[in-house]
Structure formats: C-alpha cells, structure tokens
Amino acid sequence: MNRYYFNFRQGDELSCDHVGMYLPDLDAARAEALYVWRELVEVAQSTGDVPEDCEIEIEDASHEPVLSIPLGRRTRLH
C-alpha cells in the first residue's frame, strides 16, 4: 500500500492534507479523488456555489505531486 495526500487548491490558496490515505496505487488514488469531486459538485450545485479555478492535487508519500484534477463550471466527471 502506498500513502497519498489529497490537497485542495483554489486559485493561489492551498489546503494541505496532513493525514493522507493508504491506497494500492495511483489509479486507486485517482478514483478516490474523483469520488470526492463528485461529492463536492453535488453539494456545490445544491447551494448554487460551484467553485471555479479549483483542483485536487494528489501527492505521493514523499509529498511529490503525481496528479492534479481540475474543477470548474465546465468540468464533467463521469
């Protein structure tokens, strides 16, 4: 199992994940990030406050960025 951290960036502001999550691989980390995005989008749409210029940045155990997933008004997650 590998440890991944899921940071949230909006514009120049970054909220860092200091706990992380143990997952089998980067594909599992990506799936987890997409699940979180879907939840965030549902909440944002219900309040009418869809975030713009946001992304989840996934870091590996050494805190090196390995993947980022953008979110904006036109982002569609399937």
OpenMM code with the backbone's topology and positions (N, CA, C; nanometers):
from openmm import Vec3, app, unit

residues = "MET ASN ARG TYR TYR PHE ASN PHE ARG GLN GLY ASP GLU LEU SER CYS ASP HIS VAL GLY MET TYR LEU PRO ASP LEU ASP ALA ALA ARG ALA GLU ALA LEU TYR VAL TRP ARG GLU LEU VAL GLU VAL ALA GLN SER THR GLY ASP VAL PRO GLU ASP CYS GLU ILE GLU ILE GLU ASP ALA SER HIS GLU PRO VAL LEU SER ILE PRO LEU GLY ARG ARG THR ARG LEU HIS".split()
positions = [
    Vec3(0.0836, -0.1176, 0.0000),
    Vec3(0.0000, 0.0000, 0.0000),
    Vec3(0.0887, 0.1248, 0.0000),
    Vec3(0.0433, 0.2228, -0.0728),
    Vec3(0.1145, 0.3497, -0.0818),
    Vec3(0.0314, 0.4584, -0.0140),
    Vec3(0.0991, 0.5589, 0.0377),
    Vec3(0.0290, 0.6698, 0.1017),
    Vec3(0.0167, 0.7840, 0.0020),
    Vec3(-0.1038, 0.8385, -0.0088),
    Vec3(-0.1318, 0.9523, -0.0962),
    Vec3(-0.1978, 1.0624, -0.0152),
    Vec3(-0.1660, 1.1855, -0.0528),
    Vec3(-0.2228, 1.3031, 0.0108),
    Vec3(-0.3076, 1.3764, -0.0924),
    Vec3(-0.4213, 1.4283, -0.0478),
    Vec3(-0.5168, 1.4940, -0.1368),
    Vec3(-0.5309, 1.6405, -0.0946),
    Vec3(-0.4571, 1.7260, -0.1614),
    Vec3(-0.4615, 1.8692, -0.1314),
    Vec3(-0.5678, 1.9362, -0.2177),
    Vec3(-0.6273, 2.0415, -0.1646),
    Vec3(-0.7296, 2.1162, -0.2377),
    Vec3(-0.6751, 2.2552, -0.2673),
    Vec3(-0.6742, 2.2921, -0.3943),
    Vec3(-0.6258, 2.4236, -0.4345),
    Vec3(-0.7403, 2.5023, -0.4980),
    Vec3(-0.7540, 2.6278, -0.4544),
    Vec3(-0.8467, 2.7205, -0.5184),
    Vec3(-0.7706, 2.8492, -0.5417),
    Vec3(-0.7438, 2.8757, -0.6695),
    Vec3(-0.6613, 2.9915, -0.7034),
    Vec3(-0.5233, 2.9749, -0.6436),
    Vec3(-0.4813, 3.0726, -0.5650),
    Vec3(-0.3488, 3.0680, -0.5019),
    Vec3(-0.3513, 3.0042, -0.3635),
    Vec3(-0.4699, 2.9688, -0.3137),
    Vec3(-0.4809, 2.9108, -0.1803),
    Vec3(-0.4735, 2.7588, -0.1873),
    Vec3(-0.3965, 2.7001, -0.0970),
    Vec3(-0.3789, 2.5561, -0.0931),
    Vec3(-0.4109, 2.5052, 0.0465),
    Vec3(-0.5020, 2.4105, 0.0547),
    Vec3(-0.5328, 2.3418, 0.1804),
    Vec3(-0.4683, 2.2041, 0.1725),
    Vec3(-0.3715, 2.1817, 0.2595),
    Vec3(-0.2939, 2.0576, 0.2536),
    Vec3(-0.3550, 1.9478, 0.3392),
    Vec3(-0.3517, 1.8292, 0.2862),
    Vec3(-0.3917, 1.7080, 0.3562),
    Vec3(-0.2694, 1.6613, 0.4349),
    Vec3(-0.2785, 1.6632, 0.5674),
    Vec3(-0.1649, 1.6241, 0.6512),
    Vec3(-0.1743, 1.4791, 0.6986),
    Vec3(-0.2869, 1.4132, 0.6660),
    Vec3(-0.3075, 1.2759, 0.7121),
    Vec3(-0.2808, 1.1755, 0.6006),
    Vec3(-0.3377, 1.2005, 0.4848),
    Vec3(-0.3195, 1.1097, 0.3723),
    Vec3(-0.4065, 0.9863, 0.3840),
    Vec3(-0.3894, 0.8987, 0.2856),
    Vec3(-0.4689, 0.7759, 0.2796),
    Vec3(-0.3833, 0.6671, 0.2151),
    Vec3(-0.3889, 0.5473, 0.2710),
    Vec3(-0.3166, 0.4345, 0.2128),
    Vec3(-0.4038, 0.3686, 0.1067),
    Vec3(-0.3496, 0.3613, -0.0127),
    Vec3(-0.4208, 0.3009, -0.1256),
    Vec3(-0.3239, 0.2141, -0.2048),
    Vec3(-0.3765, 0.1179, -0.2825),
    Vec3(-0.2888, 0.0250, -0.3539),
    Vec3(-0.2004, 0.0901, -0.4603),
    Vec3(-0.2536, 0.1919, -0.5316),
    Vec3(-0.1764, 0.2510, -0.6401),
    Vec3(-0.2364, 0.3854, -0.6812),
    Vec3(-0.1742, 0.4489, -0.7804),
    Vec3(-0.2188, 0.5800, -0.8259),
    Vec3(-0.3583, 0.5744, -0.8871),
    Vec3(-0.3928, 0.4654, -0.9524),
    Vec3(-0.5284, 0.4524, -1.0071),
    Vec3(-0.6330, 0.4576, -0.8962),
    Vec3(-0.6045, 0.3938, -0.7846),
    Vec3(-0.6964, 0.3972, -0.6705),
    Vec3(-0.7030, 0.5378, -0.6107),
    Vec3(-0.5903, 0.6076, -0.6079),
    Vec3(-0.5878, 0.7455, -0.5583),
    Vec3(-0.6693, 0.8365, -0.6499),
    Vec3(-0.6576, 0.8159, -0.7789),
    Vec3(-0.7356, 0.8942, -0.8753),
    Vec3(-0.8850, 0.8673, -0.8562),
    Vec3(-0.9220, 0.7413, -0.8385),
    Vec3(-1.0625, 0.7053, -0.8175),
    Vec3(-1.1162, 0.7702, -0.6898),
    Vec3(-1.0365, 0.7724, -0.5854),
    Vec3(-1.0775, 0.8364, -0.4605),
    Vec3(-1.0972, 0.9866, -0.4810),
    Vec3(-1.0052, 1.0507, -0.5524),
    Vec3(-1.0166, 1.1946, -0.5791),
    Vec3(-1.1418, 1.2242, -0.6612),
    Vec3(-1.1725, 1.1417, -0.7592),
    Vec3(-1.2924, 1.1621, -0.8409),
    Vec3(-1.4190, 1.1423, -0.7575),
    Vec3(-1.4170, 1.0481, -0.6658),
    Vec3(-1.5310, 1.0282, -0.5760),
    Vec3(-1.5542, 1.1539, -0.4922),
    Vec3(-1.4462, 1.2086, -0.4371),
    Vec3(-1.4565, 1.3310, -0.3565),
    Vec3(-1.5097, 1.4460, -0.4415),
    Vec3(-1.4606, 1.4582, -0.5654),
    Vec3(-1.5095, 1.5644, -0.6543),
    Vec3(-1.6596, 1.5523, -0.6766),
    Vec3(-1.7048, 1.4326, -0.7011),
    Vec3(-1.8489, 1.4146, -0.7240),
    Vec3(-1.9298, 1.4621, -0.6038),
    Vec3(-1.8829, 1.4294, -0.4849),
    Vec3(-1.9495, 1.4741, -0.3635),
    Vec3(-1.9466, 1.6266, -0.3523),
    Vec3(-1.8321, 1.6862, -0.3797),
    Vec3(-1.8201, 1.8328, -0.3736),
    Vec3(-1.9109, 1.9007, -0.4753),
    Vec3(-1.9167, 1.8455, -0.5953),
    Vec3(-2.0004, 1.9033, -0.7005),
    Vec3(-2.1473, 1.8959, -0.6610),
    Vec3(-2.1899, 1.7828, -0.6044),
    Vec3(-2.3291, 1.7700, -0.5620),
    Vec3(-2.3654, 1.8749, -0.4573),
    Vec3(-2.2802, 1.8920, -0.3587),
    Vec3(-2.3051, 1.9918, -0.2550),
    Vec3(-2.3033, 2.1318, -0.3152),
    Vec3(-2.2050, 2.1595, -0.3982),
    Vec3(-2.1931, 2.2926, -0.4590),
    Vec3(-2.3128, 2.3242, -0.5469),
    Vec3(-2.3605, 2.2272, -0.6230),
    Vec3(-2.4753, 2.2514, -0.7097),
    Vec3(-2.6017, 2.2745, -0.6289),
    Vec3(-2.6153, 2.2067, -0.5172),
    Vec3(-2.7351, 2.2258, -0.4353),
    Vec3(-2.7372, 2.3634, -0.3691),
    Vec3(-2.6197, 2.4207, -0.3460),
    Vec3(-2.6126, 2.5544, -0.2862),
    Vec3(-2.5980, 2.6634, -0.3915),
    Vec3(-2.5759, 2.6227, -0.5180),
    Vec3(-2.5577, 2.7206, -0.6246),
    Vec3(-2.4204, 2.7857, -0.6239),
    Vec3(-2.3275, 2.7262, -0.5528),
    Vec3(-2.1934, 2.7834, -0.5380),
    Vec3(-2.0892, 2.6893, -0.5969),
    Vec3(-2.0901, 2.6742, -0.7296),
    Vec3(-1.9946, 2.5863, -0.7950),
    Vec3(-1.8573, 2.6540, -0.7953),
    Vec3(-1.7566, 2.5894, -0.7362),
    Vec3(-1.6244, 2.6506, -0.7293),
    Vec3(-1.5582, 2.6599, -0.8664),
    Vec3(-1.4815, 2.7641, -0.8847),
    Vec3(-1.4051, 2.7798, -1.0079),
    Vec3(-1.2576, 2.7850, -0.9738),
    Vec3(-1.1759, 2.7555, -1.0733),
    Vec3(-1.0308, 2.7617, -1.0566),
    Vec3(-0.9852, 2.6772, -0.9374),
    Vec3(-1.0362, 2.5531, -0.9300),
    Vec3(-1.0022, 2.4624, -0.8201),
    Vec3(-0.9424, 2.3342, -0.8756),
    Vec3(-0.8721, 2.2641, -0.7898),
    Vec3(-0.8225, 2.1324, -0.8267),
    Vec3(-0.7854, 2.0545, -0.7021),
    Vec3(-0.7875, 1.9241, -0.7165),
    Vec3(-0.7308, 1.8356, -0.6148),
    Vec3(-0.5928, 1.7967, -0.6647),
    Vec3(-0.4943, 1.8180, -0.5806),
    Vec3(-0.3571, 1.7799, -0.6129),
    Vec3(-0.3226, 1.6561, -0.5308),
    Vec3(-0.2888, 1.5499, -0.5985),
    Vec3(-0.2514, 1.4265, -0.5297),
    Vec3(-0.0992, 1.4218, -0.5188),
    Vec3(-0.0521, 1.3968, -0.3970),
    Vec3(0.0918, 1.3820, -0.3721),
    Vec3(0.1192, 1.2404, -0.3256),
    Vec3(0.2394, 1.1923, -0.3549),
    Vec3(0.2794, 1.0605, -0.3065),
    Vec3(0.3349, 1.0722, -0.1644),
    Vec3(0.3855, 0.9632, -0.1116),
    Vec3(0.4339, 0.9591, 0.0268),
    Vec3(0.5473, 1.0574, 0.0538),
    Vec3(0.6230, 1.0931, -0.0493),
    Vec3(0.7325, 1.1898, -0.0309),
    Vec3(0.6860, 1.3327, -0.0577),
    Vec3(0.5555, 1.3512, -0.0681),
    Vec3(0.4922, 1.4815, -0.0926),
    Vec3(0.5281, 1.5408, -0.2277),
    Vec3(0.5567, 1.4541, -0.3229),
    Vec3(0.5778, 1.4979, -0.4602),
    Vec3(0.4447, 1.4901, -0.5348),
    Vec3(0.4061, 1.5961, -0.6077),
    Vec3(0.2818, 1.5914, -0.6837),
    Vec3(0.2881, 1.4831, -0.7916),
    Vec3(0.1814, 1.4028, -0.7990),
    Vec3(0.1773, 1.2967, -0.9001),
    Vec3(0.0582, 1.3115, -0.9946),
    Vec3(-0.0425, 1.3904, -0.9542),
    Vec3(-0.1608, 1.4070, -1.0377),
    Vec3(-0.2420, 1.5243, -0.9870),
    Vec3(-0.3019, 1.6001, -1.0788),
    Vec3(-0.3958, 1.7040, -1.0377),
    Vec3(-0.5232, 1.6890, -1.1201),
    Vec3(-0.6350, 1.7136, -1.0539),
    Vec3(-0.7654, 1.7007, -1.1181),
    Vec3(-0.8355, 1.8357, -1.1057),
    Vec3(-0.8530, 1.9059, -1.2176),
    Vec3(-0.9146, 2.0397, -1.2137),
    Vec3(-1.0662, 2.0323, -1.1969),
    Vec3(-1.1218, 2.1390, -1.1424),
    Vec3(-1.2662, 2.1515, -1.1292),
    Vec3(-1.3060, 2.2944, -1.1606),
    Vec3(-1.4086, 2.3078, -1.2393),
    Vec3(-1.4636, 2.4387, -1.2725),
    Vec3(-1.6051, 2.4208, -1.3203),
    Vec3(-1.6671, 2.5271, -1.3625),
    Vec3(-1.8069, 2.5212, -1.4063),
    Vec3(-1.8266, 2.4232, -1.5213),
    Vec3(-1.7267, 2.4073, -1.6068),
    Vec3(-1.7416, 2.3202, -1.7228),
    Vec3(-1.6866, 2.1798, -1.7018),
    Vec3(-1.6335, 2.1518, -1.5834),
    Vec3(-1.5796, 2.0195, -1.5559),
    Vec3(-1.6932, 1.9184, -1.5454),
    Vec3(-1.6758, 1.8056, -1.6112),
    Vec3(-1.7742, 1.6975, -1.6028),
    Vec3(-1.7025, 1.5713, -1.5611),
    Vec3(-1.7496, 1.5119, -1.4548),
    Vec3(-1.6938, 1.3856, -1.4077),
    Vec3(-1.7949, 1.2769, -1.4371),
    Vec3(-1.7505, 1.1702, -1.5005),
    Vec3(-1.8426, 1.0621, -1.5382),
    Vec3(-1.8236, 0.9448, -1.4460),
] * unit.nanometer
topology = app.Topology()
chain = topology.addChain("A")
for resn in residues:
    res = topology.addResidue(resn, chain)
    for name in ("N", "CA", "C"):
        topology.addAtom(name, app.Element.getBySymbol(name[0]), res)
